[in-house]
Amino acid sequence: MSDLSFSSFCGWLKFRHLLLIDTLGRTCNMHLAAEQMNLSQPAVSKMLKEIESLLGFALFERRPRSMPPTALGEHVLRYAQIALNDARSFVEQISSLREGGHGYLKVGGIFAATAVALPEAILQIKQRWPLLSIEVVEQTSNHLMKMLEEKKLDLAVARFTEQSQQQRYDFQPLAPEPFCIVVNDRHPLANAGPTSLQQLVDQPWILYPVGTPIRARMELAFAEAGVGMPRNTIDTISMQTFLQVLQRGPMIGMLPNAMVDPLLESGQLKTLDTPLHLVPQDYGILTRKDEPLVGAALEFAEILKDNARLSG
């Protein structure tokens, strides 16, 4: 195709084309793609040639044992994946509504949000929409934004981790997220009074991995205090592992207050009195830029905002 226009693109593009591009992108193999699509290999090869002819460029390299996407093919593959995810959500919503349900809601949340904000809002929207099917994903902010971009989520409760993200997502703040430094009730520092910076550095820690917002905030706190990071560490993104190791071993951890409040109230964890300055950061509702929420997603967002106002 010498001139790719929107009207011509809409005229010939079919969802089976997108399915082929997605399947080849995942398998990088013509034979496996044909098997997964229940088509013959010649039929898949012919369809791919038609797509490439209409677009005017190759989507996949032809290597002896694999077919990785070309540089332009990566862009087309990305579009195919997003379009198919969007179509899949549409089919799920319509099928549920036709059968008398209230549709589907797919929500993501950072760990602090899944501890308090999301559970309360989920209970409230289920009272209003009993047949609404809800899927909740707990991940880091960066991962949730990637899922939003791929249209695997309707909305996320998270935070920006870099300024450029503000160009791609809309953000409605809900609440600041204060942090505390904690140990279990058997830790040597649990009842030792004020803890010095050197004592903190010398102790073993369990931490979020490098690159996560929580880890960056902790590194900033140590840098501003003029000391290096602890060297005896365990890194994990798993909240279950984090809490289990923290409760069973002589570790120090930095966590959102909302996540550890029940354990502090029960006496299982103790807060350390330290000179570290932990700056709270707002988390809130993240959605795709200039794509308004509708239906259950809109009502869920309103519930989140109402709850934040009441508790603020």
GUMI-455354 format. One line per 10 residues: number of its first residue (from 1); for each residue x, y, z of C-alpha. Coordinates in steps of 0.1 Angstrom, whole numbers. Layout:
// residues N
NUM) X,Y,Z; ...;
//
This chain:
// residues 312
1) 0,0,0; 16,32,-11; -5,56,10; -19,43,43; -50,63,53; -74,59,81; -103,52,58; -84,26,38; -71,10,70; -107,6,83;
11) -118,-8,50; -96,-38,49; -84,-45,85; -101,-75,102; -99,-88,137; -84,-121,124; -55,-100,111; -49,-86,146; -52,-121,160; -26,-134,136;
21) -2,-105,144; -7,-111,182; -2,-149,179; 29,-145,158; 42,-119,182; 39,-144,211; 52,-174,193; 77,-159,167; 70,-191,148; 47,-196,117;
31) 40,-233,125; 30,-226,161; 9,-197,151; -10,-218,126; -16,-245,152; -29,-220,178; -52,-204,152; -64,-238,138; -53,-228,103; -29,-244,79;
41) 6,-229,77; 1,-219,40; -31,-200,50; -13,-181,78; 16,-173,55; -8,-160,28; -27,-139,54; 6,-124,67; 17,-115,32; -16,-98,25;
51) -13,-77,57; 23,-67,49; 13,-59,13; -15,-36,25; 6,-19,51; 36,-16,27; 63,-30,50; 74,-63,67; 60,-70,101; 82,-100,110;
61) 118,-110,101; 122,-143,83; 149,-162,101; 156,-199,99; 142,-207,134; 122,-177,144; 102,-147,132; 108,-117,156; 89,-85,148; 106,-58,128;
71) 110,-23,142; 78,-12,125; 62,-45,133; 67,-38,170; 44,-8,167; 18,-29,148; 20,-57,173; 15,-32,202; -16,-19,185; -30,-54,178;
81) -25,-64,215; -43,-32,228; -71,-36,203; -77,-73,211; -77,-65,249; -102,-38,243; -124,-61,222; -121,-89,248; -133,-65,276; -162,-54,253;
91) -173,-90,247; -172,-98,284; -192,-67,293; -219,-73,267; -221,-110,275; -226,-103,312; -252,-75,305; -271,-97,281; -273,-125,307; -287,-101,333;
101) -254,-93,350; -239,-59,358; -208,-63,336; -172,-65,345; -148,-41,364; -111,-46,363; -92,-26,389; -55,-24,398; -41,-11,431; -7,-6,447;
111) -2,-25,480; -13,4,502; -45,9,482; -54,-28,484; -51,-27,522; -78,-2,528; -92,20,500; -100,-8,475; -117,-33,499; -141,-8,513;
121) -150,5,478; -155,-30,465; -179,-38,493; -199,-7,486; -202,-11,449; -212,-48,453; -241,-36,475; -253,-14,446; -244,-38,417; -246,-73,432;
131) -240,-91,399; -210,-70,390; -179,-92,384; -148,-75,398; -112,-84,391; -85,-69,413; -48,-68,404; -22,-59,430; 10,-45,415; 35,-17,414;
141) 25,17,400; 46,12,369; 32,-22,362; -4,-10,367; 2,19,343; 14,-5,317; -17,-26,321; -38,5,318; -21,14,285; -27,-22,272;
151) -64,-18,283; -62,-47,307; -76,-25,335; -104,0,337; -87,21,363; -59,19,389; -53,33,423; -16,41,423; 8,71,419; 30,87,393;
161) 66,75,395; 80,99,369; 68,132,354; 64,120,318; 36,97,329; 14,128,335; 11,131,297; -4,97,293; -27,93,323; -52,114,342;
171) -48,115,380; -73,123,408; -56,123,442; -72,104,470; -50,106,500; -14,109,512; 4,77,520; 24,80,553; 51,54,560; 66,39,591;
181) 97,18,600; 87,-14,618; 101,-45,634; 85,-75,650; 78,-76,688; 109,-98,694; 134,-76,676; 163,-63,697; 152,-27,688; 115,-32,695;
191) 116,-17,730; 150,0,729; 137,36,726; 150,61,700; 170,43,673; 201,59,658; 209,61,621; 239,38,627; 218,12,644; 194,12,614;
201) 223,8,589; 238,-21,609; 206,-41,611; 192,-65,584; 164,-51,563; 137,-64,540; 131,-40,511; 111,-34,480; 133,-38,449; 154,-11,433;
211) 133,11,410; 100,9,430; 87,42,444; 88,29,480; 125,19,476; 133,53,460; 116,71,490; 137,51,514; 169,57,495; 161,95,496;
221) 155,94,533; 189,78,540; 207,101,516; 191,132,532; 202,118,566; 238,116,553; 242,78,557; 245,49,532; 219,23,526; 219,-9,547;
231) 239,-37,531; 224,-67,548; 191,-68,528; 164,-90,513; 145,-76,483; 110,-87,474; 80,-74,456; 58,-100,472; 38,-84,501; 30,-119,516;
241) 68,-127,517; 76,-92,530; 52,-95,560; 60,-131,568; 98,-125,568; 93,-93,588; 72,-111,614; 94,-141,618; 129,-128,615; 151,-100,630;
251) 144,-77,601; 135,-40,597; 110,-29,571; 95,4,558; 58,1,549; 27,22,545; 9,28,577; -23,15,563; -8,-19,556; 7,-24,591;
261) -19,-7,614; -37,-40,622; -4,-56,631; 7,-26,652; -26,-27,671; -23,-64,678; 13,-59,690; 29,-82,664; 48,-53,650; 65,-23,666;
271) 72,12,652; 108,24,655; 115,60,667; 141,71,641; 155,104,628; 147,94,592; 123,118,575; 97,98,554; 78,121,531; 42,110,524;
281) 32,109,487; -4,111,473; -19,81,456; -50,84,436; -71,72,407; -52,67,374; -71,64,341; -61,67,304; -57,103,293; -88,119,279;
291) -108,86,281; -137,92,305; -149,64,327; -184,50,322; -208,27,340; -194,7,369; -159,21,365; -172,56,369; -193,47,400; -164,29,415;
301) -142,60,411; -169,82,427; -171,58,457; -133,60,461; -134,98,460; -164,100,484; -146,77,509; -114,98,507; -133,130,514; -151,114,544;
311) -118,101,559; -98,132,550;
//
